[in-house]
Amino acid sequence: MQMITVYVLFSLTMVEKLDCIHESVETPDVYIVERLFSSSLVVVVSSSIPLRMYIYHFKKGTEICNYSYPNNILAVKLNRQRLVVCLEESIYIHNIKDMELLQTLLNTPPNPSGLCALSVNHSNSYLAYPGSATIGEIVVYDANNLTTVTLIPAHDSPLAALTFNVSATRLASASEKGTVIRVFSIPEGQRLFEFRRGMKRYVTISSLSFSPDGQFLCASSNTETVHIFKMEQTGPSRGDEDSSWGAYVGKMFSTASSYFPAQVSGMMSQDRAFATVHLLASGQKNICTLAIVQKLPRLLVATADGQLFIYNLDPQDGGECVLAQKHRLFGVDEDQAEVSDPEGSKVTGPAQTCPTYAATAALPATGPITATLTGYSEDGGAKKGEIIPEHEFAAGPVCLDDENEFPPVSIQKC
């Protein structure tokens, strides 16, 4: 992915409209942006100072604090309880409320891509990261209680993607081969599902994402196809269905599989995609996620050339997803004219222009401030920036307007 010089935050509440809520024009060479759900807190890392992480209150246009680390920051993850900074061979865990450093995991296996996942459920702040640089072992760590929960032998080859579901009860993973995606129970680490993305070629999985209800899992790669898998048990049928031809065939394959080697029988039991999307181009970096927009399930795919595709997902029958809308996030479309797809859905051109940075920074803070914490810089401990509203953190029951929203996709340089 090409280096971005600014970051932009969008709000998507309607398929046809993409609202720009903030654009930074004063932060050069940004390669990591993480937002705390739909609050005003964002974490930014710039390639000009890759050792330092900045936390901003973007609505007020102020820096809350910044922290430096011994090596380049590769990933930042946060929920309402914890903020995790991942370096190539170490992980730092902060209490997000006051940025106190709670734990440092040193000498972790080499992780040059900064692969890690933090559950969005702050009551169960599970952290997952590679436990080996040569095989696909997953370490599941309890970031609340600061203890290792389990080690999962997930794949034979090194890991390429990790993600938790919203409730932090399941963890999905893919390896560098990209042919098999597995789902494990958390915290036990038992394998629940195994999906085969393809057998013809190895691919690079670029993203995994559960739907908000945890019933679906989408996966995108460097190919033109995005796969959506359904979390459903395929056990034996009951009642009258037992005498059906389908039940008989199922039993026959189940019996026959016991005579095959484990690798072969495993393939027979793996489910293929419930739904798919075929993108217009392959080989391009992209990120996918599943969300509810206007009360309907949608698949969102953002591509490295600055486009956002919104597809309709049929939760009952699956199949090929229909393109509902296309938005331009940055850059300019080669053809500016509006185009209509076969289903009659309009495809838009450039997204609307953002308000100026000064106008955005002048917006008043939303919600009452019941308690405050002063931000500070690690450099000498000097106080700086604006106060952090207490209601944006997790100190017990949280009542935020974003409680039911799915976290936005983060922006990272590949």
N, C-alpha and C positions, 0 to 999 in steps of 0.2 A: 504494500500500500504506500502511496506517495505521502511524503511528509506534509502535514497540515500546518499552516502558520497561525490559524485561529481556530477556535472551537465555537460551535453553534448549538444551542439547545432548542429542540422543537417539542411542541405538544400536539398529540394526535388524538382528538376526540371524535372526529368525523372522517370517514373514508375520503371524502372529496376535498377536505381542507387540512392543510398542514400549517400550524401556527408557530412562528418563530418567537420565542420568549426571551432569548438572550443571545447576543453575539459579542465575543471578546475580540477586540481589535488591538489590544495592547500586550498580548502574550505571544511571543514568537516561538515558532518551532515546537508546538505542543504535540506530544505523542501519546500521552495518557490523560484521559478525562473521565472521572467517576463522579456521579452525582448521587447524593443521599436521597433516593426515591424522587419525589417531586418537591423536596424542600429547596431552600436557597443555598445549601452548602454544596460546593464542588471541590474536588481534589484535582490538581493539575500538576503534571510533570513536563518539563521542557527539555529538548535535546541540548539546549545551550547550557543547562545546569542539570544533567541527568542524575546527580547525586541528591538533589533536593526536591522535596514535595511541598507544594503550597496548598493551603486550604483557604478558599475565598467564600465570602457572602456575596454572591453575584448580584443580588437585587440592590444591595447598597454599594456595590463596587469597591468593597474593602477586603484587605487581606487579614484573615484571622490569625494564622500562624504559619510557620514553615519549619520543616525538619530536614536535617541532612543525614546521609547514611554513608557507610564506607565504600560502597560500590554502586554501580548504576541501578536505578530502580526499574524493574521489569514489569511489575504489575502492582496495582493497588485495588483492594476489595474492601467494601464497608457495608455494614448494616447499622441499625440503631444502637448497637451495643459495642461493636468492635470495629477497628480499622486495621487492616493487615497490609503490610508492605513486603513484597516478595523481591529478593535479590537472587542472583544466580545460585548462591550456595548458602543462603540464610533467609529467615523469615522473621519479621518484627510484628508483634501484636500489641496494639495500643487500645486503651479504653477511650472510645471516641468522645466521651463526655468531657474529659479534661486532658486528653491526649497523653496520659501517663503511659509509659512503656511498661507493659505487664510481663512480657515474655519475649525472649529472643531465642529462636531455634537456629543454632549454629551448625555448620558442617552438614547441611542437608545435601542430598545427592545433586550433582550438577543439573541445573534446570535453566538452560540458556534462553528458553522462550518465556520463562516466568509463569509457567502453567500452574494454576491453582484455582480453587473455587471456595467461596464463602457463602454459607446459607443465608438467605435474606430473612429468615425467621430468627429474630434476635433472642428468642427464648431458648433456641437450640443453635447456638452459633458454632456450627461444625465447619471446620476447615479441611479441605482435601488437597493434597499435593503429591507429586511423585515420590515413591519410596526407593526408587532405583533408576539409574540412568541407562540400564541395559534391558530391563524387562518392565512390563506394565504393572508394577505394584503401586497401590494407592495407600497413603497414610491418611487416616481420618482422625482429626485432632479436635478436641473440645476446646474452643477458644474462650468459652465462659469459665470453665473450671481448670483450664490450662493443663489438660492431661491427654495422652494419646488414647483413642477409643479402640481402634482396630486397624489391622493391616489387611488389605484385600488383594489377593493375587488375581488381578483382573484380566491381564493379557500377556501373551508371550513376548511381544515387542513393546518398546517404550510408548508411553502415553502421549496422546495428541490433543485430547479434549476431555473436560470434566464439567459437570454441572449438577446442582441439587435441584429438587423440586421445591415449590414454595414452602411446604410444611417441613422440609428437611428430613423426610422419612425415606427418600430414595435418592440415589446417586447414579448418574449415567456416565459412561466412559467410552472412549474410543482410542485405538492405538494408532501408531504411525502407518500401519498397513491400511487402515480405514475400511476394512471389509466387514467387520463385526462390531456392533454396538451393544454393550451390556448394561443392565440396570440392576443395582444392588439395594438391599434394604439397609437402612441406617437406623440405629448404630450397629446392628448385628453384622452387616457385611455379607449377607447371603444373596446369592444370585437369584433374581426374580424373573428377568426376561433377557432374551438374547435375540437380537435382530440382525439380519444380514443385509447390509447395504448393497453388496454386489460381490461377484466372484471373478469377474473377468480381469480386473486390474486393481492395483493398489491406488488409493487416492489419499489426498491430504484433507482430513476433516477440519474445517475452519471454525465450526460452531455447533454446539448442541444446546437445545433449550426445551424445557418442559412447558406445557400449557399451564395457565393459572390454576386449573382444577387438577392438574397432574395426570390427566387421562391420555395425553398425547405427548410425543417427543419428536422434535424436528431436528434434522441434521443437514448441514450444507457442507460442500467440499469444493475442490477446484474443478469439478465437472459441472455440466449444465443442469444436473438434476438435484433438486432438494427433496429429501425423503421425510415423510411423516409416519411415525409408527404409533400404534394404539396399544395402551396398556390394558390388556384383557387376558384373562386366563383361558386356556384352550384345553381344559380337562375333559374327561369323558362326559357324554350327555346322559340325561336321566329320563325316566318315564318312557313314553311312547317313542321318543327319538332314538332310544337304544336299538329299536328294531329297524331303523331306517338304513338305506343303502349307505348314506354318508357315515353313519356311526360304524357300520361294518367295515368300510374301507379304512376308517381311522384306526380301528382296533387292529386291522391287518398290518398297517404300517407300523403301529406301535410294537406289535409282536416281532415283526421282521427286523426292526431296528436293533433289537437286542442281540441279533446275530452278526451285526456289522461292527467294525472297529469304532472306537469312541468318536474319532474325528468325523466319520461318515454319519453315524447316528445323530451326532450333534447337529450336523447340517440339516438333517431331515426335520428336526424339531424346531428349527429357527424360523420365525415369522418374517415375512417380507413386508414391504411398505404398505400401509393402509391407504395413503394418499401421496401424490407426487406433484412436483412443479418442474416444468422444463424451462429454464432460463434461456434468454436469447443468445447468450454467449457463455463460453466455458473458459476455464483457466484464469478467471478473475477472482480476486479476493472478495468474499462476501460474508455477511453475518445474517442469520435468520433468527426469528423469535415468533412465538405464538402468543396472541393477545385477544382480548375481547374488545371490539370496537363497535359501538352502536348495538350492543347486546348480542353480537354475532361473533363466532370464532373466525379469526383471520390469521393468515400467515404473512409476516412482514419480512422482506429480504432487502437489506441495504448492501449496495455494491461499492467497490472501491472507486468507481468513476463518478460517484456522487448521486446515485439514483436510489429511490425507495419504491419497491414494488409491493402492493397490497393485494393478496389473493383471498378469495372466499374458500373456506373449508367446509365441506359437507361432513358433519360429525357422525352421520348415520351410514352413509354409503362410501365415503371417501372418494377414491379415484383421482382423476386429474383436476387440480384446483384451477378455478377460473380467475383470471386477472381482473380485479375490480378497479384499480387505480394505479397510476405511476406519478411520483413526485420527484422533482429535481431538488436535491439537497445543496449541491454546490456545482459550479461550472455551468456550461451552456449546452443545451441539446443541439445536435447537428441540424435537426429539422424542428423549427420552432412552431410549426403549424400543429393544431390539435388533430389528433388521430382518434378514431373510434375503433374499438376492438369488435370482433364478431358478435359479442354478446350485447353490444351497444353501450358499454361503459366508456366514458371519456377518459383519455389519457392526457394529463396536464403537462404543461411545460415547466418553466422555472417556478420555484416556490416564491411566495411573496417576500418583499423586501423587509428586513428586520428594522426595528427602531434603532436609533443611534445608541451608542454605549452610554452617553451621558443621560439620555432619557431613561434608559433601563435602570441605571444606577440610582436615579432619583426616585424610583418607585418606593413607596413606604413599605416597611416590613409588615407581613401579614400575620394576624393573630396576636393575642395579648402576650406580653412577656411577663411571666409569673416569677421567674428566677433567672439569674444571669451568671455567666462565667466569663472571665476576661481571657481573651486569646493571648498567647505569648509565643515568642520565638525562641528556639533552642539556642540560637546564637547569643549567648550572654544573658538569656532569660529576660530580655527587654520586652515590656508589654507593648502590644501594638494591635491595631485593627479594632473592629467593633465587638460588642458583646455577643455571645452566642445564645440565642433564645433557648430556654430550658425545654420548651415543648418540641424541639427538633431532635431530642435524644430519647433514649429508652431508660427511664428510671421507674420502671413499673408499668402499669397499664398506659398504653399510648393512644392518644386521640388525635390523629392527624387526618387531614383531608386526603392524604395519599395512602391510607391504610389498606385499601382494597385495590390499589393500582399495582400493576406489574412493573418491576424496575426497568428503566430504559436501558437500551443497549449501550454499553460503554464504547469509547473510541480508543483504539490502540493502533500504533504503528505495527505492521507485520514484521 
